[in-house]
Structures are given as C-alpha cells and as structure tokens.
Amino acid sequence: MDTMNNVSLWFGNFDKYFEIKYTADGDSIASLFEKDFSLGYYDRDLVEKFWSGDSSDDITILLEDFSYDDQLIEQFKDVQIDEPYNAVILIYDYKYDGKIKISNYKNDKLNFIGSARYNKE
C-alpha cells in the first residue's frame, strides 16, 4: 500500500493513552492506542499529537498549527464532529485502513476521523 503523503487523523479526550514504554533491552512496547487500533508499523518520528485542557468541536481549531494544517483543514472541513475533543493525533506517511473506528479508554474514547493526502511543500 502506498502510504507516502498520506496522513491519518484521530480525535480523543486523553493523553497517557499514547504513551510508549520500553523494555530493559530498549525495545518499544506498543501503546494502548497502537494496540486498540491494531496499527501496523509506522515511523514514530512522523507523529504529531496535541493535548489541551480545553476541548473544541471546531475542526479548524483542532487542526490549527499542525504541519500542513491548511491542507488538512480543507480536506476535513466537512466532517461533522458531534462532541468536543481535547486530543489530536496525526500519523504522517501512514494510511490507516479504518477497520476500527472507535476505541474506549477508561471513560473516554478515541475516534478515527479519516485519512487525507498532503503535499510536502
């Protein structure tokens, strides 16, 4: 699957869900996020995530100040968000297959919003 210039987007309401731990040998242990969505390999250096104490249901505000935000906002502007979120995760050069749309973590949930193309400028 061609994943270059694709970005996958999730919205949620928590932070530690993305925490990656390591074994004594230095090998990484998948985060709860990676396990719940059955993510395959992706370059962890190409991840942007943001957590805020304030929530929003405005996709423009949620995506503001991320890399390629103008391109992403344009592609996701018609997505209806039915609740406010305070966490955003973007994985660049990765196209998630969307098999799992929602994951519940404690009393919160994480929603896969979709994938989009972006042009490296």
N, C-alpha and C positions, 0 to 999 in steps of 0.2 A: 504494500500500500504506500502511495506517495504521501508523505507527511510534511515535506518541506513547505514552508509558507502557509501552514495551517496553524490555527490556534484553537484550543478547546477551553471552554468557559464554564465555571461553576459559581453559584452564589450560595452563601450559607450564613450562619449566625454564631460562629465559634472560632477558636484559634488552635488549641492544642491538638485538634483532630489531624492536623497536617504534620505534626512533629515526627521526625525521623530519628530513630535511635540506632546505636551501633553496638556490635558485639565486641568482646575483648580483643578480637583479631582485627577490628576495624571494618568489618563487613557491615553494610547497612541492613537494617530491618525495616521492612515496608511500614509506612504509616497506616493508621486506620483508614484514612482517605484512600490510599493506594489499594488496600485490601478490599474495602467495601465496593469500590468501583472496578475491581479486577483489572487494574491498569497494567498494561504490558510495559516494556522498557521505554523510558523517555529520559532525556537529558535533564537532570535536576538543575543544571545551570541555566536552563531556559524556562524557568518558572518565575512568575511574578504573583505575589499574593499580598493581600492587604486586609487588615482587621482594624475596625474602628469601634469606639464606644457608641457612636451614633449610627443609626440604621437609616436606610433610604429605600424607596421603591422606584426611584428615578434612575433608569439605566444610564443616562448621561452622567449623573453624579457618581454612580458606582464605577464606571469605567474611566472617569476623568483622571488624567495624569499617569495612566499606564502607557507603556510603549504602544505606538500605533493607535492611540485612543481614538483619533478622528476616523480611521478606517473601521475600527471595531464598533464605535457608536453608530456609524452609518449602517452597518450590516445588522446590528441588533436592535435598532431603534423601534422596530415594530413588534418586538417581543413584549408580551404583556406580563408584568410582574404582579403577582397577586398578594404579596406581602413584603414588608421591608426586610432588608438584609444588611449585615454589617461586615461580611467577609466575602472576598472575591479571590478566586484562584484562576490563573491563566497558565496554560502549558503551551509554549510555542514549539513549532515544528512537531506537533503531535496532533493527530486527528482521532479523538476518542470515538468509538463505534456507537456509543449511546445505548448500549444494551441495558445498563442500569441508569435510570433517570433520577432516582431519589434515594438518599441514604439517611437513615435516622441515627443520630448520635446522642445518647442520653435523651434530653428533652428537645433537642434541636434537630434540624435536618439540613441537608446539603442537596441542592438541585443542580443537575447538569442542564445548562441553558442551551448549549449548541456549540458547533464548530464553525469557524469562518476562515476565509483566506485573508492574508495580509501581504503587502508588498514591502520588502525591506528597502527603505529609501536612503 
